[in-house]
């Protein structure tokens, strides 16, 4: 078994859609970034890449590449999985925590978890989505941005 950890943070800005876990969230601000800036998915990608020993999201999908501008992070997640599974890895589970004061993601949690499960090819029960505030501390607490942290467990199906 191999464990990976991922973290991502993005600034909240006007005139952008807020996308978390592939779900469009009703909120007046969105996350700034080259792709759709989905912090939750970006953290998962880094966790998977870390567990597989394959670097990080910036190495695989650089923000200098115009082909990734505005792209759905779910697409990047699916592409990540398609790169790690031929190396002999099977995803056991992922666990993600979103750090945000607002909006509440409870109404979107199931959709987000299913989106992630579909993108990584696992049963919904192998994806856990959590959210927390920072009690108004730091950039998250001041509602300047959002962050996410993820862990992923990979099983080696052959010598990787």
Helices and strands as residue ranges (DSSP letters): E 2-13, E 18-20, E 23-25, E 30-31, H 39-52, H 57-60, G 66-68, H 73-84, G 85-87, E 89-99, G 106-108, H 109-120, G 124-126, E 127-132, H 138-141, E 145-156
